[in-house]
Amino acid sequence: MSDYRVIDPATGVSEAPHPTASAEDIECALSAAVDAFHAWRRTALAERRDLLRRVADLHEERAPELAAVMAREMGKPVRSGRGEIGLCAEIYRYYADHAEEFLADEALPQQDGSTALLRTAPLGPLLGVMPWNYPYYQVARFAAPNLLLGNVILLKHAPQCPESALRTAEMFADAGLMRGGYTNLFADNDQTAAIIADPRVQGVSLTGSERAGAAVAETAGRHLKKVVLELGGSDPFVVLDTDDLDGLVAEAVVGRMGNCGQACNAAKRFVVLAEVYDAFVERFAAAVAEIRVGDPLDETTMMGPLSSLAARDQVAAQVADALAKGAVARTGGGIVPGPGAYFQPTVLTGVVPGMRAWDEEIFGPVAVVHRAADLAEAVRIANDSPYGLSASVHASDPADALALVDLLDAGMVYVNQSPSTAADLPFGGIKRSGYGRELGRLGLLEFANRKLVKVRK
C-alpha cells in the first residue's frame, strides 16, 4: 500500500492514497530527465529566466488553493501558508532577476598574458528529497537556482504531502517547462536509493532528518555523487540584555512558535543571562499562553496542529520526560484534549543534561529557557548541541552581540532578530545540521560545474 496520502492532522480524516511509482515510471522519468537536460542546458538563458518568472506568477495566482492544501496535509494555518507561497514567488523571481549576473563568466588574471576564465555550467539531472514542513518553499529553494543553471529536477516529496507535490509539478508544466524538466516521483525509500545510485543522476539534495540524511549521504558517497544536506537544528536564542523587553519577547514568540515550532532553524533553546532571566521568562510564558490554537482553515488561527499524531506524541514524550525529571512547565506542557494532533504551546525551565529536552531537537511548539550566569556559560550552553544550523544573539548594544558571533558554532548567526530565511541569503549549517548551502548565489553554485577555460595568447 502506498504511503503517499493526505491525513488531515486537524481531524484525523484520511484521504485516498496515491499509487507509488512503478519501476517503469521511474525508468521513464530518468530517461525523460536525460533528454530534457540535453535540451534545457542549451535553452537560452533568457528563456530559462522567463520560465522562473511565470512559475512565480503561478504561485501568487494560486496562493489560496495552495495554502488550503497545506492546511489539510500538515496543519499550517492558511494565513501562514499564503506567506510561504509569497516567499516562493520571491525566490523564483530572485534567481530570474540575477540570471545574467550569477552566470556570467569570471575572468582570472594571468601573469603570462593569456586568457582564463571560470564558466558556470550545469551538471545534469538532480534528485531532490523534500520534507513536509514547508511543502512549497523547500522545493523552490532547490529547483529555482538549478533550473536557471540548466540542470533538471527529479523530486521525491514527503509522503504526507502528495497534493502539494502534484500542484508544484503542475505549475512547472503550466509555465511551459519541457517534459522531463521537473518530474514528481512518488518513490519509496528503496526506489530513492536506486535513483541516487543511477549514473544518470548527478547529485542529490535532501532536507530532513539526520537518519534520512545519513542514508542518502551513504548511498551518494558509494556512487561519488555530490550531496547537499539540510538536517535538524536546536538553535540557541542568546539574550544578553534588553532595553525593550516587550519587543524581545515578541521576537522570541515568533522565532519559536512559527509553523507550530516545526522549523529546522526555529529558536528552540533560549539562553538568557541571569540579570534579565526572571523578567524574560515571566513575560515570555505569558505571551506564549495567549497563542490561539485552532482550525488551520480559520483565518484567525495563529497555530494549527502538529503535522501528525506521531509528531505530536513525540513532542509529548519529550516534554513528559523533562517534567518527570524535574523541569517546570511555565505554560502548557500537554496534549490539547479532543481530536487532532494539537499540543499546547509550552515554555519549559529547569531543563538539564540527561533530559530528552536537553539532548534532542524538539520539533514542535516547545521553548526551553536556560539561565546563564555569565557570557562564558551562555556560549557553553549555546554550543552544547550536536547541531549547528543557526543562532541569534540579542543585546541593547549590537556591538555586544557581535562580539559573540565568532564564538557560536552555527552556519548562520542573526543579531537582534530571530533566525529567518530570504531568497538572497545563503542557508545552511555545520555539525549534524548538514553541509552545503541553499539560496543566494551560493545556492546556485552547489550543483554547478565551475569549468576552467584557458586560451593561449
C-alpha angles and dihedrals in degrees: 000000000000120000091207104103140115115250107180105228091203094059108011090236111151122211128207115290125248115232118257114243117270124227087256091052091054095046090050090049093051093047092047091049092055092049091047092049093056089053100036096051088057094046111112114266090236090060093049089048093049092050090058089052091053090050089052090051092050092052090055094044092051098038097117092052094044092049092050090053091054091050090056095042104044108359102255111159110248095240090055089046092057088052090055091051090050090053090051091055089051091052095051091047093046093060092042091051093050098039099115094040095050096044099042117121114262114224117224114205112234126203093213093057094248124131123256131167144166116237121197108224133171125254103211138252113005132194121223120196107194136189133229103241096081103017097181103026094055090054093046096056091052101037101041100061094037096050089048090051092052101258121128127226137234108185128200107186129194112284092238093056105059095134093052088048093052094046092051092052089046092055092053091049092047090049089059104257112159121252110278093024092103120009127181114214125193090205129164123226096268091049090048091054090050091051091052090050094048110107091224091068113079103188147353135220121197132184112186146072128348090247093054092043093052091049093049093045091050093053093042091048093054089055097039096243125157112248135194116194128190106181137159132329140196097189122195122227103201118200117195100167139317141210091193110050094169092052092046092051092048089052090048093051093051092043093054108028103042113117088013088293091296100130127110091221097043117130098256104162121047112203108191128182113241095247093067101022100100095045092046095049093048095049094039094051091048091051093047090050089059095059110121110230117194152101109353090216090061111096091217095055114113097185131021130193125297114267096266144352088258091055091048092049091050091055091044091053092050092050094044090052091054094047092048090054096050108278119136128229106218087188134356118000104165152058117288106244117245135039124333136046096286124151127184116254101254141198117196128192130178094047112157137175112291093044118105088231088063099042102037139055110253107215099196144057097309125118121195115204121200128191115226121197094207144346094280092055091045091056092045093053092043092053096041093100136092087230131080109178106124141334138189133210124201126196140145089242111048089207090066090053093046090056088067098048096091092047096059121090101225141113091228130029124189125197119214092347137077120257110276142158136243135174094248099046122084112240126205147093149225136237112025091345088083136244140272129050136258130198128025119052091307090063091059093051098054094083098028131111104230091207119197115220117188124180123193114234 
